[in-house]
Amino acid sequence: MLHRSMEAIVRGVKSYHLRILFLCLMLLTGCGTSKQGFSGTGNKYQYGYRLSVPSDSQKTGFVDEAKLLFKDDSLVVQFKFDDAAIHLQLQNLADAYLVIDWAKVLIFHKGKSSRIRQSTSFYVDSSKQSPSISVPPLGFIRDYVAPIENIYYDGSKWLERELFPTWDLLSVEGVTAIRENIGDSVVLTVPVWFGSFGRTYVFTFKVTSFEPVSSYGYSPSWRNPRPPNEKAIPSLTDQITTAAIVVGVVSFSVYMLVIKKETPADLQ
C-alpha cells in the first residue's frame, strides 16, 4: 500500500510539472512567438486618418475624407497608410500626359519638411533622385512614398522608421505616446505637370484614431522591389501590389489597397 501511495504521489508530481511545462510552452508559443513575429515590442496599434485639401488651391475638387480620395477634372487619387509609407493610386483624367515630379514631392511631418523616397528609390543612396514617370490619358500609377531619412541602411540591412509610433512597449508611457498623435497631421505636396501646364497638389492627412492590431491579423508591409539584401519571396497572404505601374484603362474604381494581389483588371 505504501509503495502504491508513493507511486501515486510521484505520478501526481509529474502530472503537476507536466501541466506547468505545458502552460509555459503555451505562453511562449501563444504570446512570445506572436511578439517575435513583429518588429517592435509590446502591443501593436494602427492609426485612422482623414483627408483634407486646401480649399483655395483645390476648391473645384471632390474630397472623400474617410476614404482618403480626391478627384478633380484632371486626376483622381486615393491613399492608404502603412507604418512607414503612404500608398497612392492616381489616374490621369486629362487629355495630356501627366508627369509627377518626384524630385520635388515633399512630406511635412513632425515639424519637418522632407524629400521623399518612392518605389524606384526606396533602397538606394539618398543622393539619387527618383525618376519622373509619364502617365498617359486614362492611365494610372500605383506607388508609395516615405520621408527620405526614414529609410536607411544600418550597415547590415535596410530599416524603416515609422511615421508615428505603433508599439506601446508594454508601458503606460508607450500608450500615451501613441494617443498623443491624435490630431497630428502629415502633409504631402505633389507637383504635377499636364503637358506644359503645372500644378502642385496639397494633401493633408489628420490622425483621427488608433486601435489595437491583432497578432493574427498583422504582417509587415510588402515592398516591391525588396531591399537588396532580402530575397524577393512574398508570403501567400497580406501581399500588396506596391511597385509603380502605369497602364491604359477606361475607368477608375474606388479602391482601398486591399490586402491581396491585385492586377490592373481589378480596377476596371
Residue, then its C-alpha position, 0 to 999 in steps of 0.5 A: m500500500l505504501h509503495r502504491s501511495m508513493e507511486a501515486i504521489v510521484r505520478g501526481v508530481k509529474s502530472y503537476h510539472l507536466r501541466i506547468l511545462f505545458l502552460c509555459l510552452m503555451l505562453l511562449t508559443g501563444c504570446g512570445t512567438s506572436k511578439q517575435g513575429f513583429s518588429g517592435t515590442g509590446n502591443k501593436y496599434q494602427y492609426g485612422y486618418r482623414l483627408s483634407v485639401p486646401s480649399d483655395s488651391q483645390k476648391t473645384g475638387f471632390v474630397d472623400e475624407a474617410k476614404l482618403l480620395f480626391k478627384d478633380d477634372s484632371l486626376v483622381v487619387q486615393f491613399k492608404f497608410d502603412d507604418a512607414a509609407i503612404h500608398l497612392q493610386l492616381q489616374n490621369l483624367a486629362d487629355a495630356y500626359l501627366v508627369i509627377d515630379w518626384a524630385k520635388v514631392l515633399i512630406f511635412h511631418k513632425g515639424k519637418s519638411s522632407r524629400i521623399r523616397q518612392s518605389t524606384s528609390f526606396y533602397v538606394d543612396s539618398s543622393k539619387q533622385s527618383p525618376s519622373i514617370s509619364v502617365p498617359p490619358l486614362g492611365f494610372i500609377r500605383d506607388y508609395v512614398a516615405p520621408i527620405e531619412n526614414i529609410y536607411y541602411d544600418g550597415s547590415k540591412w535596410l530599416e524603416r522608421e515609422l511615421f508615428p509610433t505603433w508599439d506601446l512597449l508594454s508601458v503606460e508611457g508607450v500608450t500615451a505616446i501613441r494617443e498623443n498623435i491624435g490630431d497630428s497631421v502629415v502633409l504631402t505636396v505633389p507637383v504635377w505637370f499636364g503637358s506644359f501646364g503645372r500644378t502642385y497638389v496639397f494633401t493633408f492627412k489628420v490622425t483621427s484614431f488608433e486601435p489595437v492590431s491583432s497578432y493574427g491579423y498583422s504582417p509587415s508591409w510588402r515592398n516591391p522591389r525588396p531591399p537588396n539584401e532580402k530575397a524577393i519571396p512574398s508570403l501567400t497572404d497580406q501581399i500588396t501590389t506596391a511597385a509603380i505601374v502605369v497602364g491604359v484603362v477606361s475607368f477608375s474604381v474606388y479602391m482601398l489597397v486591399i490586402k491581396k494581389e491585385t492586377p490592373a483588371d481589378l480596377q476596371 
